[in-house]
Amino acid sequence: MVKYLWEVVAIHPKVSAIGGDARFDGFRRNWLNILQLSPHWRMLANHAASDTCAFCYYEYADIAERTPALAKGATALDLIRQTLDRIMGGADAYGMPGHGAFLNSRRILFLTVNRGPGVYRRQQGPAMARDQLREAEGLG
């Protein structure tokens, strides 16, 4: 028999200045709304039923870098990492050749890693970030 424990929690950065101020209830309640994992693409998307949108990855990284742990051993940065690993592995996204007509995947990766360096720094350390940037620069 499998037993589950369900808990309702609000996951958001701790900002002492807002305390219990009701004006910030939306901030506390909606912080994670941008991090929608598409079950079809297994990557972050604008919402769970949409295509993944490559030129939004830096926005996801900005939010994920400031998000506390989602659960023991699971972070928002893991979602960023999963998404970027799939792009580096050849997946496409809206705004990329074959899926749209904007920047190529390597340029998107380069912009995302530059915009949200904490994604790789926190996940695999500085050496991984340098390797990924070198690869993106050489390909873009």
N, C-alpha and C positions, 0 to 999 in steps of 0.2 A: 504494500500500500504506500502510495506517495502522499505526503502531507505538505501543504503549502501554507505559508504565513504571508498574508497580505497586509500591507501597511500603506497608508496614504501619507505621502511626504511631499514637501515642497523643496525642490533642489534648485538652488540659486546661490550666487556668491553672497557671502555674509558682508553686509554693509551696515556698520554700526549706526551710522547717522540716520538711517530710516527706521530702525527699531520696529515698533509695532504700529507705525503710522499707517492708517488705513489707505492713504493716498497711494501707497506703494504695493497694495495687494496685487495688482495686475503684474507688477514686476516679479513678485514672489511666485505667483501662480503660473505665469506664462513664460518664464525664462527658457525653458526647454523646447518651446514650440517650434523653433527653427530647425531643430535636429530631428528631422523625419527620415527614417530609414525606409527606402523603397524595397518591399519584399521581392519585387520582380528583378530589379537591378542589383540588389544587395549593396547599395550605395546610398549616400545621402541624397535627398531630393527636396524640392520645394514643399511637397506634401507626400504622404505615403503612396498615393496613386499616380504621381506624375513622373515624367522622365527626370533623370538626374541632370542637373544644370551646372556645367563645369565652371561657368564664370561666377558662381555663387560660393564656390568652395572656400574662398578666403573669408567670407562672412561666417560660415560654419566654424572655421578655425578660430576666428576671433572669439566667438561664444564658447567654444569647447575649451579653449585655453583658460578661461576664467570659471569654468564649471567644476564644482566639487565632484567627488566620486559619485557615480550613479548607484553603485552597489559595491560590495566587497569584490575587488578585482576587476571592476568594470568602470571605465571612464568615458566621457564624451570624446576624448582624444582618440580612443580606440575606434570610434566611428569614422573620424577623419582619416586615421591610418588605413582602415579597411577600404575606404573610398579611394584614397590616393594609390594604394597598392593595386587596386583593380584597374585604375587608369594607367598606371605604369605597366601593368600586365597586358594592355591592349584594348581594354574596354573603351567604348566611346560614350559621349554624353551630348546633350543638347548644346549647340554652339560649337561643335567640332566637326571636321570633315566626315561625311558619311551620316551625320546626324543633324547637321545644320551648316552654317557657313561663317563661322567666326574663327577664333584662334585654335591652333592645333593643340593636342593633348600635352605635349612637352612644354609649351609656353604656358598653358594653364597651370601645370604642376609647378613650374618655376615661379609664377606669380603667387601661387598659394603658399609655397614653402617660404618665399621671401616675406610674404605678408604675415604668415603665422608660424615663425620659426620654432615656437614652443612645441608645436606638434611633434616634430622629430626630436627636438632636444629632450623632451620629457619621455618620449617613448623609447628611443634607442641611444640617446646620448649624442654629443657633438660630432663624433666620427660618422655616424649614420647621416646626420644632417649635411655634413660636407660632401659625402659620397653622393647623396641624392641631388644636391645642388650642382655638383660637377656633371652628373649625368644629364640633368635637365638643361644646363647651359650648353653642353656639347651637342645636344639634339635639337635645340630650339632655334 
